[in-house]
């Protein structure tokens, strides 16, 4: 039953035939699990809470950083350095004290996903990496729950609802195999306009509310694409793949798998990558080498804006896209110097290393974990 305060709060809903008092009570009895409290999770959870969805679970292990605030409107200046979950709980309770917010301060993994998701009605995928997208898809399939998918990139976003139990395809039907690691730049690498995830995340909340109410038509078998620069929505048909290894006629995936391995993500420690490769070094080994950099050619293959935010003194900027044109320049130096390659996480620098090897330049060393690992280790960095 709704309290007097709740009836006043949701008054604008009651005149909607698709909601009304009965629908509002249904929302109060409903639950949604949002994976991620970032750019997509922020508007999703804010609007779910405002709408009166009774129980909202949030999975996120991270803390609030200043670079989040451009798009992650769940957080603010006062919560910098705090966990995103603490920040989210405070903000959502301020939006609606009648909503229960359940924090899950962990990474969504094969080991905990079933336990985390089983008690919720709907899963919202607010992540930005392929292993978790496949994981959330598979969990939703096994639990027979809708998975509201979205992704963003620069000025574009896309959205769909994957729910084979409701007659639609799954994420694997749309993307049977993941792209090679490093071939799709992250938002940090490619950039994203801050308002874009607000639009797409709000659409995720809308689809969740529609499903909970049983109102309207969810985009089952449809991928909605939004181009912010052109202010255009386009729709692409998605079909269930009878050969899909998960929801197809002869499934081969019967349980959750190792999603990092499936997506080709190397297994390394979060703090210090394991180094069993003679052509790679850890950030600790890099620090030792920088104490006497004679004979070293230090190259940072990130983008200029990344270099400006934080870089290691002594490294020369050479964005990955410019490496092919710079090979002749490298040839002269490469005869006598060892080349150390650095990027954000070690993926782009590994691609640069591979390209250089194809050109006969083999005396290269890749920094495992890249600038992320350097900063996590507390080592000094400069900025412009």
Residue pairs with C-beta under 8 A, 6 or more apart in sequence:
1 25
2 10
2 21
2 24
2 25
2 28
3 98
5 98
6 24
6 28
6 52
6 98
7 14
7 21
9 52
9 96
9 98
10 24
10 51
10 52
13 19
13 20
13 23
13 24
13 51
13 52
14 20
14 21
14 24
16 23
18 213
18 215
18 216
19 27
19 213
19 215
23 213
23 215
24 52
26 212
26 213
27 51
27 52
27 53
27 54
27 209
27 212
27 213
28 52
28 53
28 54
28 98
29 54
30 53
30 54
30 55
30 121
30 122
30 212
31 53
31 54
31 55
31 56
31 57
31 119
31 120
31 121
31 122
32 48
32 53
32 55
32 56
32 57
32 120
32 121
32 122
32 123
32 124
32 208
32 212
33 56
33 57
33 58
33 59
33 116
33 117
33 120
33 122
33 123
33 124
34 41
34 44
34 45
34 48
34 56
34 57
34 58
34 59
34 124
34 126
35 41
35 59
35 60
35 108
35 123
35 124
35 125
35 126
35 127
35 132
35 136
36 58
36 59
36 60
36 125
36 126
36 127
36 128
37 45
37 58
37 60
37 62
37 72
37 74
37 75
37 84
37 85
37 87
37 88
37 126
38 60
38 62
38 68
38 71
38 72
38 84
38 126
38 128
38 197
39 71
39 72
39 126
39 128
39 152
39 187
39 192
39 194
39 196
39 197
39 198
39 201
40 124
40 126
40 127
40 150
40 152
40 197
40 200
40 201
40 204
41 58
41 60
41 72
41 74
41 124
41 126
41 201
42 71
42 72
42 73
42 74
42 75
42 197
42 198
42 201
43 73
43 197
43 198
43 201
43 202
43 204
43 205
44 124
44 126
44 201
44 202
44 204
44 205
44 208
45 56
45 58
45 74
45 88
45 92
45 205
46 73
46 74
46 91
46 92
46 95
46 205
47 202
47 205
47 206
47 209
48 56
48 99
48 205
48 208
48 209
49 56
49 92
49 95
49 96
49 99
49 101
50 95
50 96
51 205
51 209
52 96
52 98
52 99
53 99
53 208
53 209
53 212
54 98
54 99
54 100
55 99
55 100
55 102
55 120
56 92
56 99
56 100
56 101
56 102
57 101
57 102
57 103
57 104
57 116
57 119
57 120
58 84
58 85
58 88
58 101
58 102
58 103
58 104
59 104
59 106
59 107
59 108
59 116
60 83
60 84
60 85
60 88
60 104
60 105
61 105
61 106
61 107
62 83
62 84
63 81
63 82
63 83
63 84
64 72
64 75
64 79
64 80
64 81
64 82
64 83
64 84
64 87
65 80
66 80
67 188
68 75
69 75
69 76
69 77
69 80
70 194
71 192
71 194
71 195
71 196
71 197
71 198
72 84
72 197
73 198
74 84
74 87
74 88
74 91
74 92
75 84
75 87
75 88
75 91
76 87
76 91
79 86
79 87
79 90
83 105
85 103
85 104
85 105
86 103
88 101
88 103
89 101
89 103
92 99
92 101
93 99
93 101
104 116
106 112
106 116
108 116
108 127
108 132
108 135
108 136
109 135
110 135
110 256
110 257
110 258
110 259
113 135
113 136
113 139
113 256
114 139
114 142
114 143
114 256
117 123
117 139
117 140
117 143
117 145
118 143
120 145
121 145
121 211
121 212
122 145
122 146
122 148
122 208
122 211
122 212
123 136
123 139
123 140
123 145
123 146
123 147
123 148
124 148
124 204
124 205
124 208
125 132
125 133
125 136
125 137
125 147
125 148
125 149
125 150
126 150
126 201
126 204
127 133
127 136
128 151
128 152
128 186
128 187
129 186
130 178
130 179
130 184
130 263
131 178
131 259
131 260
131 262
131 263
131 265
132 259
133 149
133 151
133 171
134 171
134 172
134 178
134 259
134 262
134 263
135 256
135 259
136 147
136 149
137 147
137 149
137 162
137 170
137 171
137 172
137 246
138 172
138 246
138 253
138 256
138 257
139 145
139 147
139 256
140 146
140 147
140 162
140 163
140 170
141 147
141 162
141 164
141 165
141 170
141 246
141 247
142 255
142 256
144 165
145 163
146 161
146 162
146 163
146 166
146 211
146 218
147 161
147 162
147 163
147 170
147 171
148 159
148 161
148 204
148 207
148 208
148 211
149 159
149 160
149 161
149 162
149 171
150 157
150 158
150 159
150 160
150 200
150 201
150 203
150 204
151 157
151 158
151 200
152 187
152 192
152 196
152 197
152 200
153 187
153 190
153 192
154 190
154 191
154 192
154 193
154 196
155 193
155 196
155 227
155 228
155 229
156 196
156 225
156 226
156 227
156 228
157 196
157 197
157 199
157 200
157 225
157 226
157 228
158 200
158 223
158 224
158 225
158 226
159 200
159 203
159 204
159 207
159 219
159 223
159 224
159 226
160 174
160 219
160 222
160 223
160 224
160 238
161 168
161 207
161 211
161 218
161 219
161 220
162 168
162 169
162 170
162 171
162 174
163 218
163 220
164 170
164 240
164 247
166 218
166 220
167 220
167 221
168 220
168 221
168 238
168 240
169 220
169 221
169 238
169 239
169 240
169 241
169 244
169 247
170 240
170 244
170 246
170 247
172 241
172 244
172 245
172 246
172 247
173 238
173 239
173 240
173 241
173 244
173 247
174 223
174 238
176 241
176 244
176 245
178 262
178 263
178 264
180 264
181 263
181 264
181 265
181 266
181 347
182 347
182 348
182 350
182 351
188 306
188 344
189 302
189 303
189 306
189 344
189 348
193 228
195 228
196 228
199 226
199 228
200 226
203 224
207 218
207 219
209 215
210 216
210 217
210 218
211 218
219 235
221 237
221 238
221 239
221 240
222 235
222 236
222 237
222 238
223 235
223 236
223 237
223 238
224 233
224 234
224 235
225 233
225 234
225 235
225 236
226 232
226 233
227 233
227 234
240 247
240 248
241 247
241 248
242 248
242 249
243 249
243 250
244 251
245 251
245 252
245 253
246 253
260 267
261 267
266 273
267 274
268 274
268 368
268 369
270 376
271 373
271 376
271 377
272 282
272 283
272 284
272 369
272 373
272 377
273 282
273 346
273 368
273 369
273 373
274 368
275 281
275 282
275 285
275 368
277 366
277 368
279 353
279 364
279 365
279 366
280 365
280 366
280 367
280 368
281 289
281 340
281 365
281 366
281 367
281 368
282 367
282 368
282 369
282 373
283 367
283 368
283 369
283 373
283 374
283 377
283 379
284 377
286 340
286 342
286 367
286 374
287 379
289 296
289 340
290 312
290 314
293 314
295 336
295 337
295 338
296 337
296 338
296 339
296 340
297 316
297 330
297 333
297 334
297 337
297 338
297 339
297 340
298 312
298 314
298 315
298 316
298 340
298 342
299 315
299 316
299 318
299 339
299 340
299 341
299 342
299 352
300 307
300 311
300 312
300 315
300 316
300 317
300 318
300 342
300 343
300 371
301 318
301 319
301 320
301 323
301 341
301 342
301 343
301 348
301 349
301 352
302 317
302 319
302 320
302 342
302 343
302 344
302 348
302 371
303 319
304 317
304 319
306 344
306 371
307 317
307 384
308 383
308 384
309 383
310 371
310 375
310 381
310 382
310 383
311 317
311 371
311 381
311 382
311 383
312 342
312 371
312 374
312 379
312 381
312 382
313 382
315 342
318 326
320 343
320 348
320 351
320 352
323 352
323 355
323 356
324 355
327 356
327 359
327 361
330 339
330 356
330 361
331 361
333 339
334 361
334 363
337 363
338 363
338 364
338 365
339 356
339 361
339 363
339 364
339 365
340 364
340 365
340 367
341 349
341 350
341 352
341 353
341 364
341 365
341 366
341 367
342 349
342 367
342 370
342 371
343 349
343 352
343 367
343 370
343 371
344 370
344 371
344 372
345 369
345 370
345 371
345 372
345 373
346 366
346 367
346 368
346 369
346 370
346 373
347 370
348 370
349 366
349 367
349 370
350 366
352 364
353 364
353 366
356 362
356 364
357 364
367 373
367 374
369 376
371 381
374 381
375 381
